[in-house]
Amino acid sequence: MQREDQPVMATEFERIAAKARSEPKLQFTSLAHHISRERVWANLCEIPLTSAPGVDGQTVAEAKADFDVWVEPMLRSMHRKGYRAPAIRRAYIPKPGKKEKRPLGVPCVSDRALQRSVAEVLTAIYEQDFLPCSFGGRPGLSAHHALATLNEVIAGGKVSWVLEADLKNFFGSLDHVDLLRFVELRVGDPRILSVIRRWLKADILEDGELRPNEQGTPQGGSISVVLSNLYLHYVLDLWFERVVKPRLRGEAYLVRYIDDFVLCFQYRSDACRVQDALRKRLGKFSLALEPSKTKLVEFGRFAHKYAGKRGRKRPETIYFLGFDLYCTRNRKGNFKVGFRTEKSRLRRSLAHLCDLMRRMRHLPVREQVINLNQVLRGHYAYYGIGANFRALQKVHRMVERYWRKMLSSRSRKGKVNWDVFQKIKARWPLQRPRLARPYREFQALAVL
């Protein structure tokens, strides 16, 4: 099946979006007909071939080959409200800089394609509702947009205090009743509501044992991103914009990337009031702040002035989306927010690169360079923002040193001195550090 149907599908989304935009309180009662075999196939083609299989063991290639076998029964069951969501295989991935691991749900490939299709329809509706302070999981918006917006808020606004917040087990704590109530504000199609309910209640396969899921939504499915965004839209974003901000003395801002968010304030008294109110607000919806990772930091253009009075040599830093943000000044002496790769993230990237070089040291040099450059390009693309060039150079220098060490270890008599290594690099050069978003370009990404 070809992808020539994409313009037609895009037009459908535009009609849904226009309707949602023109009628903010409209409940859509007929959406299931947008989940067609063409849409499911298009989303199946978007899943990388290397994606892990679910509990049924079916790979992406096998799902494509058997598409005609499973797609019609799946769609019929969804329209009859009889779709049974397959169990989700639970896997664990390491958290950056921590010993504990993050649980990840791996749905079956066919179920993943259906999730993506439903998520697209829901996104067409909710994109009109989401506020400018929300960034994660939204088309056309990335972590860089969130970081640039936070930079502009702090550097350009009257911000002196930042509440760095962390939600405790967010994805595992979502209350199904509250979540479905939020969905029903805009979605009234019983077929869509039924399939979402089945996904929320899908069993979890862990250590060969099936366990029921009574709370939360597993990370890993496309629908989880939309539903988590929707949950915090009602629990946090609207509450902060419509209830909290009008009652504060000074300026206040929220920047959220899915479950990662920071609150910025002009006055400390406002920050303390909101911190207490935030705990109560989250508690009403089965959420809680992680005390060890939630802190109020004096941060902004006056932080240097008051740091000495509070017994510190320099202002504290804040953490957001893999970066440490710190107070500094530009060449003209004006206040500026600095960005550098957070230490645990940097260590994780270096450890991954070292492990890669160890595993492939006996491959031909050309293949090693191709694999290394692929990882380096990805690292530079994310961390190459603003004035973070020094951290990129550190990664590049480490890769050079360790790669030479691995090339030298290929045989007892094969030590590669620096002259030989320079010749190897001249023939097969490593990707040089580069800023994917120079400071001016990075600033332009701010959404205010």
Buried (B, 14 or more C-beta within 10 A) or exposed (E): BEEEBEEEBEEBBEEBBEBBEEEEEEEBEEBBEBBBBBBBBBBBEEBEEEEEBBBBEBBBEBBBEEBEEBBEEBBEBBBEBEBEBBBBBBBEEEEBEEEEEEBBBBBBBBBBBBBBBBBBBBBBBBBBBBBEBBBBBBEEBBBBBBBBBBBBBBBEBBBBBBBBBBBBBBBEBBBBEBBBEBBEEBBBBEBBBBBBBBBBEBBBBBEEEEEEBEBBBBBBBBBBBBBBBBBBBBBBBBBBBEEBBEEBEBBBBBBBBBBBBBBBBBBEEBBBBBBEBBBEBBEEBBBBBEEEEBBBBBBBBBBBEEBEEEEEEEBBBBBBBBBBBBBBEEEEEEBBBBBBBBEBBBEBBBEEBBEBBEEBBEEEBEEBBEBBBEBBEEBBEBBBBBBBBEBBEBBBEBBBEBBBBBBBBBEEEEEBEEEBBEEBBEEBEBBEBEBBBBBEBBBEBBBE
